[in-house]
């Protein structure tokens, strides 16, 4: 896996892409020692931000938890009293 871009390099690349200061994306990648793919992903993100009018943040991968903070607190208290419960037994309490 390639190393992460430094913040100042990422900011410089974003500025170049936003202001269209350089059209050769391979040259940008070589200058900042990153991949062409990284440049294209950053360019795509910038295009999305310009289209929607605010910073774009992708959602987290995977499923979201169905447990509310109240359920989590309940389970913690339940396990403090009954530390030997199995998951199916905990589910019965919920």
Helices and strands as residue ranges (DSSP letters): H 7-19, H 25-31, H 36-52, H 69-81, H 87-93
